[in-house]
Amino acid sequence: MDLNKKISKTKKKQIFFSMGYGILIFVLASLTITGFVLVKKELEYIKSENTKLEISLIETQNIVQALVLGKDELAVALEAEKDQREKVQAEYENSVEQLATLEASVEGYQQKLESRDIVKIINDWSPRVARLQCEFINGLGQTITSKASGVATFVATGTRFITNKHVISKDFGVSKKCNISFATGNTKLEATLISVIEEKDLAYVDMNKYVNLPGVVGAVKTCVDKPVIGDQVVILGYPSVGAEEGITATEGIVSGIDDDYYVTSAKIEQGNSGGAAILVKNNCLLGLPTLVVAGKIESLARILPIK
């Protein structure tokens, strides 16, 4: 073994890393926050490499000392121990790299699954969400039309559409007729049995008979468990601005609780009221997109819980 050369080579590596360490510290003061994070990681790597070189140098010096003292067997044992340590260190670093690659792969796969879940939720729930056009007669005898959304379900008396009270009840009274249509299929209905729930912004538009709705099976699945802040929601409806034909979907989270409502970051516009707010994790109807009208845009995004 040419141990003198090995020691010299090890010392050169140590000097190189030490110089790099000092230069990086000097440059550190002029870097942005992003640069600081990158340099911090680089410094940690350099420190780790420098530590490994110091250990290697000490081990090599111990081997040389053993040879000088004529302890050949000890020198061989120390050399074998050093080789074993370096092998274990290399295997550990390789395992860390493999773990990082696996974590990145799992994260990417999870994102794809979440994306597919949302697409499936939109496809599953869209047939239930109806476009409502409810007519009123104002004090001047003029016909006024209110456009909004509703969610189809089945009750003992027949097919029912759940919507917001402010959709079918105005200052001049409750609507006498609502025309109902869907983005999927050619189903068009007319309902005249309309009722409101006084203590909530809730109303029912009933057909008083069972109507077959393509893609809709059974009563609506409402959420049993309360959501927590941060839970993902999807809002489905027919806003007055945006898509002219099909249903519109927006995403967001439950961002708070305000009295009897859930506050959401999802965008809700005029016309979306009465649509479906779906809790993604349980694939259930959390409630109706509801809000206080502020001009033409219903800017206070809330969800009225439905049980």
N, C-alpha and C positions, 0 to 999 in steps of 0.2 A: 504493500500500500504506500503510495506517495502522500503521506499525511501532511507534510509541509505545504504541498500544493493545495490540498483540500482545505487546510486552515486558511491559507491566503485567499482562496476563492470565496470561502464563507465570509471572511472579513470584508472583502470587496463588496459583496452583496449587501452586507450590513451597512457599510458606509453609503452605498447608493441609496438604500431605502431611507437612511437617516437624512441625507441631503434632500431627497424628495419631500420628506416630512417637513423639513424646515422651510423649503420654498413654498409649499402649499399653505403653511401657516401665515407667511408673509402676504400671500395673495388674498387670503381669506377676508381681510378687512374691506376690500373693494367689491365684493360679490353681492348679488341680489339675494333675496331669501331663497329662491329656487336654487341658485348657485351654491348657497350655504349648505343646503340639504345634500346636494350632490357631493360637495367637498367633504362634508362630515362622513358620508358613507365611504369615500375614498380614503380618508384618514383612518377610519376604523379598519379598513382592509390593510393599509400599510402597517399599522400597529400590529395587526395579527401576523403579517409576514415577518416583520422585524422580530417579534417574539419567537417565532419558529426558528429563525436564523440564529438567535442568541442561544436557544436550547441546543441547536445542532452544533454550534461552536463549542459550547461547554462539553458536550458529549465527545466531540473530536479531541478536545484537549485532554479529557480524561483517558481516552484511548492512548494518546501519545505518552502521557505520564506513565501509564501501565507498561508500555513497551520499553520506556527508558529505564524503568526499575526492574526490567526483565520478567515481568509478569505477563507472559504471552497468553496464557489461558484467560486471564482477566480481560486482556485487551480484546480477545476474540469474543468473549461474552458481552463486553460493552458494545462492540461493533454489531453483534447480533441483536442486542436490545435496541440500539439506535435504528437499525433497519426495520425492526418490528414496529417501533413507534411511528416511523415515517409511513409505513404501510397502513397502519391503523388510521393515522391522520388523513391520508389520501382517501381511504374508504369513507371516512366520516364526511369529508368535503364533497365527495361524489354523492353521498346520500342526501346531503343538504341541497345540492343542486337538483337532484331528482325530486325531492319533496317540493321545492319551489315550482318546478315544472308541473308537477301533479296538481298543486294548489291552483295554479293559473288555469289549467285545463278544467278543473272542477268548477271554478268560478265562471268560465266561459260557457260551460255546459248548463250551469244553473241559469244564466242569463237567457240562454236559448229556450230552456224549459219555461221560464216565466213569460217570455214573449209568446210562446205557443199557447200557454194557459190563457193569456189575455185575448188572443185571437179566438180561441175556442169559446170563451165566455161571451164575447161579442156575437159570435155566430149562434150560440145557444139562446141568448136572451133577446136578440133583435126581433124575432117573430112575435114576441109578447108586447113589444113597445109600439103603441098606436099613435097616429097623428089625429088630434082632435080639433075640430073646427066648430065651435059652439056659438049659436046665434042668440042675440038679445034684441029686444025692442026698447029703444030709449024713450025718454019723455016726449020727444018730437015725432014719435012714430017711425023712426028710422031703424033699419036693421043693422046691428053692429056685430061683427064676427071677432071672436077671440080664438087665437091659434095657440095650441099647446100640445102636450104629450100625455099619454096615459099608459098604465100597465094592465094587461089582460090577466084575468084569473077566472076561476069557476067557483060559484057558491051554490047554495041549495036552490035558489030561484033561477039560476041560469048563468050566462056569461056576464061578467062585470069588469068594468074598467076603473081602476083606481087613479085618481088625479088630485090636484090641489084645489082647494075651495076657491082661491082667488082666480082660478081659470074659468069657472062656470058661475061665479057669483060676483056681480058688480053693484055699483051704487043704485042702479035702476032695477035690481032684482036678479033672480036666478035664471039661467038659460033654460029655454023650453025645448031646445033640440040641439043635438050634437051629431055632426057627420064624422064618421070614423073610417080611417084608411090605414094601410100599412105599406112599408117600404118593400116588403117581400110579398109577392102574390097580388092578385087583383081584388081581394076582398074589400068591399065597401059596405058600411053599415050606417044605419040611422037610429039614434036612441032618443027617447023622450022621457024616460024615467030617470030623473036626476035628483040626487039628494046630497045634502051637505052635513058635515059634522061641525057643529057650532064652535066647540071648544078647541078645535084644531084647524089647521089649514089643509083640510082633507075633505074629499068629495067622492061620490060614487056615481058612475054612469052605467045604468043597468039595461040589459037587453030584455030581461024578463023571460028569457028562453035560452036554451043552449045553442050556441053557434059554433060550428066547426071552424077552427082557425089553423091554417097550415103551420106546422112546426111547433104548435103549442099543445102540450100534454099535461093534464091535471092542473090542480091549483098551484098558485105561485109559491115558491119556496122562500119563506122569509127567514131572516137570521135569528137564531136563538140566543147566541152569545153576543154580548156587547163588544164593539171593536175597541182597540186601544190606539192611542195616538201614534201615527206612523203607518197604520194599516193601509194597504193600497186599495183604491176604489176606482171603478170605471163608471162613467156617467153616459147613459144612452138617452137620446131624445131627438126632437126636431126643432132646432133653434130657428128663430126668425132670420138670422144672418148665418151664412155658411152654405151648407149643402142644400141645393134646391130640391133634389129628388129623394135621395136615400137618407137613412138615419145617420146621425153624427155621434161619434164616440170620443170622449176625452178622459184622460187619466189624471189621477192625483192621489193624495193621501188624506186620511182623517187627521186634521191639524188641530182640533180642539173640540170642546163641548160648550155650547152657548144655550143656556136654559134647556129647552126641550129639543134642541137640534144638535146635530153634529156639524162642525165647521169643516169644510174641505178646501184643499188647494186646487181641486179640479175646476176647470173653467165651466161656468154655467151662464148661458145667455137667455135672453127673452125667447120664450117658446119651448125651452128645455124643461120648464116646470111641469111636474107630473110624470116625468120620464122615470127611468130606472137607475138607481144608484146601487151598483153591485159590489159587495165586499169580496175581493178577489180570493183571499185565502180560504173562504168557505163556500164560494160560488153561490151566494144567496142574496136575496133582495134586502139590502140594508134599509132602504127607504126611498122617498121621492126627492129629487132635486128641487129644493125650495129656497126662496130668497125674498128679500125686500126689494121691490122694484126701484131702481135709481135711474131715472131717465129711460132710455131704450135698452140699456144693458143692465141685467140683474146682477149687480156686482158683488152682493153679499152672498157668497156661495155657502149654502146650508143644505143639509139633508134632513128631511123629516122622517124619523124612524117609523117603520111599519111593523106591527106585530101580528 
